[in-house]
Amino acid sequence: MSVIENVKEAVGLGNGPVTKATREEMSAARLPLAYRDSCAHLLIPLNKCRTDTMFLPWKCNDERHSYEKCQYEEFKLRVKKMDELRAEKDGARSN
C-alpha cells in the first residue's frame, strides 16, 4: 500500500469513488499531479475542449460545469469525513 493510499484510507476516502482515468491517460493528457484525482476523467476532455477552442470563456460550459460539480461533490465528502472525525474527538481540532 502506497503512502497516498494510506492517507486516503486515514481520511476515509480509500473506498470512495474510483478514478475512472488511468495513470497512463492522465500522463498522456499531461495533467499536473495536483489535478490527478477522482475527477480527472472529466478534466481531460475539458482541457482538450479548451485547447481546441483557444480558451474562449463561453465555450466548453457543459464540460466545465461537470468538472466543477465533481470537485464540489468530492469536497463535500471530505468535509463530511472531517466532521465525523471531529465528532469522534468530541469536537477537538487536530491542529
C-alpha angles and dihedrals in degrees: 000000000000126000091254091053090049092052093047090049091049093055094041100254096108096098095033128110112327119234107255094200115076123227089252092054091049091049092048090051089049094231114177113247092247090063098048097105138116090294096054091102087067097041094058095063090039092057091046091051090048093053092044092053095040092246095293106175096223093054128081093027095146093050092046093049092050092050094047091048090052090050091050093049090050090049091052090053091052092048091048092051092048090051089052091051091049091049089055089054092048093252096308114146120230095222 
